[in-house]
Amino acid sequence: MPVRARRGIAAQVLASSGGPHDTLLWTADGSPTLWSARYGETYRSRRGAHTEARHVFLEGTGVAGRLTRGASTAVLEVGLGAATNLVWTAAAALASAAPLRYQAWEPQPLPAAQLADLRLETVAPADFVAGLLAARDAWGALPSGARRTWTHRSVRLELVVAPISEMAATPTEGAVRNAFDAVYLDPFSPAVNPEAWTPAVLTALARALRPGGILASYCVAGTVRRALAAAGLEVAKVAGPPGGKREVLRARRPVGAGP
């Protein structure tokens, strides 16, 4: 669920999305996102929702390059949210027919009607978006702990309806070690959603990466960087997206790292 603290909405509000918390709005690059009344933050940067998704996550983790080469790729996203990261990643996979396994942990999945407001078909092929919306509509109300899968050509989505803290808490957490080429760390900010940023969660995410895999986030807080470094990742602040944050986070699991 892409996010950053944006308490005064300077972007143009489009309309209510119909949900109890979220309002649709334009961002500076002309793409839409949502503002959450519950958290007081936007899902994506109002300086450019799609620009941020591409730069920080798809390109920042090396996933764009992998998919362009046709390499099989596994991505773990913390927070599916408005599905912006998903559609950009899926579009790259479908363009080259690269196999993509995309696992998203999301405690409160948006209904299909709200996702439809976000004009995802401007990013990914129309048949992919139509299938995604139909699957989400068919799933209906999703209880906590539910797991759903949906496949479209080379893309397989695995939705886990739970906060990412459950990955760190469960005794079977080891089963997801060394499983992903990239982690998109994109929940609401530590200020309003601290349970998604604990040292235990960040350690579990570091272990979920394969050697050479990369974790990316918009958040460069010192506590986050230190926890990831303590978990064995090589952590750096890198240039942010054009017109957006000055710096974002990139953390790599060294090749040859232990289990």
Number of C-alpha atoms within 10 A of each C-alpha: 26 30 27 23 19 18 13 9 14 13 16 13 16 14 11 16 19 13 12 10 14 23 19 22 23 20 23 18 15 14 19 27 33 31 26 20 13 10 20 18 24 27 30 31 26 30 21 21 26 24 21 26 26 18 17 27 29 24 16 26 25 17 26 21 14 18 24 15 13 18 16 16 20 20 26 23 27 26 31 27 27 25 20 26 25 21 21 20 25 27 20 22 28 21 14 14 19 21 19 25 20 22 22 26 25 21 22 17 22 18 18 17 14 19 22 16 18 20 15 24 15 12 16 22 15 12 11 20 22 15 14 21 19 12 16 20 13 10 12 10 13 17 12 13 11 12 14 13 12 13 15 14 12 16 21 17 19 17 21 23 21 20 19 24 18 15 19 19 12 9 9 10 15 15 10 14 16 18 18 24 23 31 28 28 24 26 29 27 21 17 11 15 12 11 17 22 21 17 18 18 20 24 19 22 28 29 24 25 26 22 21 15 25 27 31 27 24 27 22 17 13 9 13 19 21 15 20 25 19 15 18 18 26 16 22 16 18 15 16 17 21 13 12 17 14 11 16 21 23 26 26 24 27 16 10 9 12 10 10
